[in-house]
Amino acid sequence: MARPKVDQPQPDAVRALVDAEGRLGVRVTPGAKQEALTIEGGRLLAKVRAKPEDGKANDAVRDLLAGALGLAPSRIEMLRGATSREKMFRVLG
């Protein structure tokens, strides 16, 4: 079965949320029914299907961000929030 298309904003809208040092804050909801990336109130919200076990949800968020920005997942690194819903990533590119 094919994976359903992920709802996500335009890459330029996501890039506009990246600060001058390349940091991007994300509020994450793990274990969601469907994956989505949305912008609400000037904040980036990510919903991923992966459970918060062994870093699976963190990897899913990084992959979701990479897809939205058109970058390889290796170009996005987590700065903080490995066990929190509030995460900070650095976009390298």
Secondary structure as a PSIPRED ss2 file (coil, helix, strand):
# PSIPRED VFORMAT (PSIPRED V4.0)

   1 M C   1.000  0.000  0.000
   2 A C   1.000  0.000  0.000
   3 R C   1.000  0.000  0.000
   4 P C   1.000  0.000  0.000
   5 K C   1.000  0.000  0.000
   6 V C   1.000  0.000  0.000
   7 D E   0.000  0.000  1.000
   8 Q C   1.000  0.000  0.000
   9 P C   1.000  0.000  0.000
  10 Q C   1.000  0.000  0.000
  11 P H   0.000  1.000  0.000
  12 D H   0.000  1.000  0.000
  13 A H   0.000  1.000  0.000
  14 V H   0.000  1.000  0.000
  15 R H   0.000  1.000  0.000
  16 A C   1.000  0.000  0.000
  17 L C   1.000  0.000  0.000
  18 V C   1.000  0.000  0.000
  19 D C   1.000  0.000  0.000
  20 A C   1.000  0.000  0.000
  21 E C   1.000  0.000  0.000
  22 G C   1.000  0.000  0.000
  23 R E   0.000  0.000  1.000
  24 L E   0.000  0.000  1.000
  25 G E   0.000  0.000  1.000
  26 V E   0.000  0.000  1.000
  27 R E   0.000  0.000  1.000
  28 V E   0.000  0.000  1.000
  29 T E   0.000  0.000  1.000
  30 P C   1.000  0.000  0.000
  31 G C   1.000  0.000  0.000
  32 A C   1.000  0.000  0.000
  33 K C   1.000  0.000  0.000
  34 Q C   1.000  0.000  0.000
  35 E C   1.000  0.000  0.000
  36 A E   0.000  0.000  1.000
  37 L E   0.000  0.000  1.000
  38 T E   0.000  0.000  1.000
  39 I E   0.000  0.000  1.000
  40 E E   0.000  0.000  1.000
  41 G C   1.000  0.000  0.000
  42 G C   1.000  0.000  0.000
  43 R E   0.000  0.000  1.000
  44 L E   0.000  0.000  1.000
  45 L E   0.000  0.000  1.000
  46 A E   0.000  0.000  1.000
  47 K E   0.000  0.000  1.000
  48 V C   1.000  0.000  0.000
  49 R C   1.000  0.000  0.000
  50 A C   1.000  0.000  0.000
  51 K C   1.000  0.000  0.000
  52 P C   1.000  0.000  0.000
  53 E C   1.000  0.000  0.000
  54 D C   1.000  0.000  0.000
  55 G C   1.000  0.000  0.000
  56 K H   0.000  1.000  0.000
  57 A H   0.000  1.000  0.000
  58 N H   0.000  1.000  0.000
  59 D H   0.000  1.000  0.000
  60 A H   0.000  1.000  0.000
  61 V H   0.000  1.000  0.000
  62 R H   0.000  1.000  0.000
  63 D H   0.000  1.000  0.000
  64 L H   0.000  1.000  0.000
  65 L H   0.000  1.000  0.000
  66 A H   0.000  1.000  0.000
  67 G H   0.000  1.000  0.000
  68 A H   0.000  1.000  0.000
  69 L H   0.000  1.000  0.000
  70 G C   1.000  0.000  0.000
  71 L C   1.000  0.000  0.000
  72 A C   1.000  0.000  0.000
  73 P H   0.000  1.000  0.000
  74 S H   0.000  1.000  0.000
  75 R H   0.000  1.000  0.000
  76 I E   0.000  0.000  1.000
  77 E E   0.000  0.000  1.000
  78 M E   0.000  0.000  1.000
  79 L E   0.000  0.000  1.000
  80 R E   0.000  0.000  1.000
  81 G C   1.000  0.000  0.000
  82 A C   1.000  0.000  0.000
  83 T C   1.000  0.000  0.000
  84 S C   1.000  0.000  0.000
  85 R C   1.000  0.000  0.000
  86 E E   0.000  0.000  1.000
  87 K E   0.000  0.000  1.000
  88 M E   0.000  0.000  1.000
  89 F E   0.000  0.000  1.000
  90 R E   0.000  0.000  1.000
  91 V E   0.000  0.000  1.000
  92 L C   1.000  0.000  0.000
  93 G C   1.000  0.000  0.000
